Amino acid sequence: MDVPSACLSNMRKAMENNPMIRTVCKLSTLTPCHVGSGSILLRNQEFVTDGDELGVVDPRKIYGILGANGIDAWCRAIENQEDIYAMLRKVRPDVRLRTICSRIMPLYGGSGRVMELREQLRSNGAACIPGSSLKGAIVTAVLASNPEDSRLQLDHPRSSNNRVVDRFFANPEKYDPKSSALRFLRVGDACFEQIPTCAVHCLSLNIRSSRDSLVDEKVRQFVECIYADDPATCEIDLINRQSDYYHDIASCVRTIPDALTSIEALFRSLTAHTRSLLVEELNFWQDYNADELNDYLPQIEELISECDACKDGRSAVLRVGYGSGWNFMTGAWSRRRTELQDPDQWANILALARKDRMGRYREYPFIKTRRVFYDQPEEPILPLGFMKIEVERD
């Protein structure tokens, strides 16, 4: 059916007057994801466990049980690092997690000797992946897709990441925020309403000359994560290059990278970047023979398959938050530049990245550790932070 010319005219005017094109997306977790609030809670004081559940302590509820006369005993328990849950159950045997906790979550990986919990960021009570974290992953992917761009030349091996970003997306000579193409990328928060978080047991896979096992239990933590089937929604705004606004300011804006010109181009760039780093991770371990790899590498292969399923530009796989590691945090674009194929030059970069002035780690590959969710032997070992983003509504 032909569209009346008046309707076409109105559509063109709407496009010309709307400076940004908004896409509503849904965001789901492929592996446990954590963006921290900045708080690390201490066991037996700020969180307690009971079987396969973990609860965050609510001081007001404890006060309601102990009253003013019990404050001294409470303070002594904290000073002596006693189990506040066990102490309260001596006072009131019917005390349960729900009696003293503000929220309760499933606990995966057993309680063991873990003494810390990294708390998840929340907004209005809901677990949240902030738009800044999602935007950071997008910016990293766009940079990494252009490793040989002259604006990414490393004039100093410790050049700050902010300077590189400014030089790539804005005026390379003198930074002017008005010239930055990132003005035209806006990403909203993704809040997982009514979806409970979970606490997962995290440790490191660490390559060490003295041990065959990769499991390093020195830095064990519980990490509060979003890991659920139900997705959250977020909004992504990209510049409308047909708008009057864009034409008015185009002369002062740095050329917009192709990946930021449409949601399809953006999602293809994201997926290609994520897939390339996953393939690198798979190849990295080919010469290693550790039992833990039988539980870890199949998860990497499954994530590669998720990337392969995102072909139409309507969905993408990205990695955000805690445990992403150096490759995903930086995009690893510096390693792909021609000038860094020189082993000596790359060795200088590694020494600075590792803060390894004494050369203690020269015998080891880079990266030598990975932060993972580890439940128990012969269970899947999951990398953290992988999410799938899909177009829900244009």
MOZIRA-V170711 format. One record per backbone hydrogen bond with DSSP energy under -0.5 kcal/mol. NH is the residue of the N-H (numbers start at 1). CO is the residue of the C=O. E is the energy in kcal/mol with one decimal. If there is no record, write none. Layout:
BEGIN
nh=NH co=CO e=E
nh=NH co=CO e=E
END
This chain:
BEGIN
nh=4 co=2 e=-0.5
nh=8 co=4 e=-2.0
nh=9 co=5 e=-2.4
nh=10 co=6 e=-2.2
nh=11 co=7 e=-2.5
nh=12 co=8 e=-2.4
nh=13 co=9 e=-2.2
nh=14 co=10 e=-2.3
nh=15 co=11 e=-2.2
nh=16 co=12 e=-2.4
nh=17 co=13 e=-1.8
nh=18 co=14 e=-1.1
nh=19 co=17 e=-0.8
nh=21 co=238 e=-3.6
nh=22 co=20 e=-0.6
nh=23 co=236 e=-2.4
nh=24 co=393 e=-3.1
nh=25 co=23 e=-0.5
nh=25 co=234 e=-3.4
nh=26 co=390 e=-2.6
nh=27 co=232 e=-3.4
nh=28 co=388 e=-2.6
nh=29 co=228 e=-0.8
nh=30 co=386 e=-2.6
nh=31 co=386 e=-1.8
nh=33 co=226 e=-2.1
nh=37 co=119 e=-2.2
nh=41 co=39 e=-0.5
nh=41 co=117 e=-2.9
nh=43 co=115 e=-2.2
nh=44 co=47 e=-2.5
nh=45 co=42 e=-1.2
nh=46 co=42 e=-2.9
nh=47 co=42 e=-1.5
nh=48 co=55 e=-2.3
nh=50 co=53 e=-2.5
nh=53 co=50 e=-1.0
nh=54 co=105 e=-2.5
nh=55 co=48 e=-2.9
nh=56 co=103 e=-2.3
nh=57 co=46 e=-2.2
nh=57 co=55 e=-0.6
nh=58 co=100 e=-2.9
nh=59 co=57 e=-0.6
nh=61 co=58 e=-0.9
nh=62 co=58 e=-1.7
nh=63 co=59 e=-2.5
nh=64 co=60 e=-1.8
nh=65 co=61 e=-1.0
nh=65 co=62 e=-0.7
nh=66 co=62 e=-2.8
nh=67 co=63 e=-2.9
nh=70 co=67 e=-1.2
nh=71 co=68 e=-1.2
nh=74 co=70 e=-2.1
nh=75 co=71 e=-2.7
nh=76 co=72 e=-2.3
nh=77 co=73 e=-2.0
nh=78 co=74 e=-1.9
nh=79 co=75 e=-2.6
nh=80 co=76 e=-2.3
nh=81 co=78 e=-1.3
nh=82 co=77 e=-3.0
nh=84 co=44 e=-1.8
nh=84 co=82 e=-0.9
nh=87 co=83 e=-2.2
nh=88 co=84 e=-2.3
nh=89 co=85 e=-1.8
nh=90 co=86 e=-1.0
nh=90 co=87 e=-0.5
nh=91 co=87 e=-1.2
nh=92 co=88 e=-3.3
nh=95 co=92 e=-2.1
nh=99 co=96 e=-1.2
nh=100 co=96 e=-0.9
nh=100 co=97 e=-1.1
nh=101 co=97 e=-1.7
nh=102 co=56 e=-2.7
nh=103 co=56 e=-0.8
nh=105 co=54 e=-2.8
nh=106 co=197 e=-0.6
nh=107 co=52 e=-2.6
nh=108 co=106 e=-0.5
nh=108 co=199 e=-3.0
nh=114 co=111 e=-1.5
nh=117 co=41 e=-2.0
nh=118 co=222 e=-2.5
nh=119 co=39 e=-2.4
nh=119 co=117 e=-0.6
nh=121 co=35 e=-3.0
nh=123 co=126 e=-2.7
nh=126 co=123 e=-2.0
nh=127 co=192 e=-0.6
nh=128 co=121 e=-2.2
nh=129 co=190 e=-2.7
nh=130 co=128 e=-0.6
nh=133 co=130 e=-0.8
nh=134 co=130 e=-1.6
nh=135 co=131 e=-3.0
nh=136 co=132 e=-2.1
nh=137 co=133 e=-1.8
nh=138 co=134 e=-1.8
nh=139 co=135 e=-2.9
nh=140 co=136 e=-2.3
nh=141 co=137 e=-1.9
nh=142 co=138 e=-2.3
nh=143 co=139 e=-2.4
nh=144 co=140 e=-2.6
nh=145 co=141 e=-1.2
nh=146 co=143 e=-1.9
nh=147 co=144 e=-0.6
nh=149 co=146 e=-1.6
nh=152 co=149 e=-2.0
nh=153 co=150 e=-1.5
nh=155 co=153 e=-1.4
nh=159 co=156 e=-2.3
nh=164 co=160 e=-1.7
nh=165 co=161 e=-2.5
nh=166 co=162 e=-2.7
nh=167 co=163 e=-2.4
nh=168 co=164 e=-2.0
nh=169 co=165 e=-2.6
nh=170 co=166 e=-2.1
nh=179 co=176 e=-2.4
nh=180 co=177 e=-1.2
nh=181 co=169 e=-2.6
nh=183 co=180 e=-1.4
nh=184 co=181 e=-1.7
nh=185 co=182 e=-1.4
nh=186 co=237 e=-2.2
nh=188 co=235 e=-2.9
nh=190 co=129 e=-2.6
nh=191 co=189 e=-0.6
nh=191 co=233 e=-0.6
nh=192 co=127 e=-3.0
nh=192 co=190 e=-0.5
nh=193 co=191 e=-1.5
nh=195 co=192 e=-1.4
nh=196 co=194 e=-0.6
nh=198 co=225 e=-2.2
nh=199 co=106 e=-3.0
nh=200 co=198 e=-0.5
nh=200 co=223 e=-2.3
nh=201 co=108 e=-1.3
nh=202 co=200 e=-0.6
nh=202 co=221 e=-3.1
nh=203 co=372 e=-1.7
nh=204 co=216 e=-1.6
nh=205 co=370 e=-2.9
nh=206 co=204 e=-0.6
nh=206 co=214 e=-3.3
nh=207 co=368 e=-2.3
nh=208 co=206 e=-0.6
nh=211 co=208 e=-0.8
nh=216 co=204 e=-2.9
nh=217 co=215 e=-0.6
nh=220 co=217 e=-0.6
nh=220 co=218 e=-0.7
nh=221 co=202 e=-2.1
nh=222 co=116 e=-2.6
nh=223 co=200 e=-2.4
nh=224 co=118 e=-2.7
nh=225 co=198 e=-3.5
nh=225 co=223 e=-0.5
nh=226 co=33 e=-3.0
nh=227 co=225 e=-0.6
nh=232 co=27 e=-2.5
nh=234 co=25 e=-2.4
nh=236 co=23 e=-2.4
nh=237 co=186 e=-3.1
nh=238 co=21 e=-2.2
nh=239 co=184 e=-0.9
nh=240 co=19 e=-2.8
nh=241 co=239 e=-0.9
nh=243 co=240 e=-1.8
nh=244 co=16 e=-3.2
nh=245 co=16 e=-0.6
nh=247 co=243 e=-1.8
nh=248 co=244 e=-2.1
nh=249 co=245 e=-1.5
nh=250 co=246 e=-1.4
nh=252 co=249 e=-1.2
nh=253 co=249 e=-0.5
nh=253 co=250 e=-1.0
nh=254 co=179 e=-3.0
nh=260 co=257 e=-2.0
nh=261 co=258 e=-1.8
nh=266 co=262 e=-2.2
nh=267 co=263 e=-2.5
nh=268 co=264 e=-2.1
nh=269 co=265 e=-2.1
nh=270 co=266 e=-2.5
nh=271 co=267 e=-2.4
nh=272 co=268 e=-2.5
nh=273 co=269 e=-2.2
nh=274 co=270 e=-2.6
nh=275 co=271 e=-2.9
nh=276 co=272 e=-2.2
nh=277 co=273 e=-1.8
nh=278 co=274 e=-2.0
nh=279 co=275 e=-2.5
nh=280 co=276 e=-1.9
nh=281 co=277 e=-2.0
nh=282 co=278 e=-2.3
nh=283 co=279 e=-2.6
nh=284 co=280 e=-2.3
nh=285 co=281 e=-1.0
nh=285 co=282 e=-0.5
nh=286 co=283 e=-1.6
nh=288 co=285 e=-1.7
nh=293 co=290 e=-1.4
nh=294 co=291 e=-1.5
nh=295 co=292 e=-1.3
nh=296 co=292 e=-1.1
nh=297 co=293 e=-2.3
nh=299 co=296 e=-1.0
nh=300 co=296 e=-1.2
nh=301 co=297 e=-2.4
nh=302 co=298 e=-1.9
nh=303 co=299 e=-1.8
nh=304 co=300 e=-2.0
nh=305 co=301 e=-1.9
nh=306 co=302 e=-1.7
nh=307 co=303 e=-1.9
nh=308 co=304 e=-2.3
nh=309 co=305 e=-1.3
nh=310 co=307 e=-1.6
nh=311 co=309 e=-1.1
nh=316 co=389 e=-2.2
nh=318 co=387 e=-2.3
nh=320 co=385 e=-2.4
nh=322 co=34 e=-3.1
nh=324 co=321 e=-1.2
nh=328 co=324 e=-0.6
nh=329 co=325 e=-2.4
nh=330 co=326 e=-2.4
nh=331 co=327 e=-1.6
nh=333 co=330 e=-0.6
nh=335 co=332 e=-0.5
nh=336 co=332 e=-0.5
nh=336 co=333 e=-1.2
nh=337 co=334 e=-1.0
nh=340 co=337 e=-1.1
nh=341 co=338 e=-1.9
nh=342 co=339 e=-0.6
nh=346 co=342 e=-2.4
nh=347 co=343 e=-2.3
nh=348 co=344 e=-1.7
nh=349 co=345 e=-1.7
nh=350 co=346 e=-2.5
nh=351 co=347 e=-2.3
nh=352 co=348 e=-1.6
nh=353 co=349 e=-2.7
nh=354 co=350 e=-2.7
nh=355 co=351 e=-0.5
nh=356 co=351 e=-2.5
nh=357 co=355 e=-0.7
nh=359 co=356 e=-1.1
nh=362 co=359 e=-1.0
nh=364 co=361 e=-1.7
nh=370 co=205 e=-1.9
nh=372 co=203 e=-2.7
nh=373 co=382 e=-2.9
nh=374 co=201 e=-2.5
nh=374 co=372 e=-0.7
nh=375 co=373 e=-0.5
nh=375 co=380 e=-0.5
nh=379 co=376 e=-1.8
nh=381 co=295 e=-2.3
nh=382 co=373 e=-1.8
nh=382 co=380 e=-0.6
nh=384 co=371 e=-0.7
nh=385 co=32 e=-3.0
nh=387 co=318 e=-2.9
nh=388 co=28 e=-2.7
nh=389 co=316 e=-2.6
nh=390 co=26 e=-2.4
nh=391 co=314 e=-2.7
nh=392 co=24 e=-2.8
nh=393 co=24 e=-2.3
END
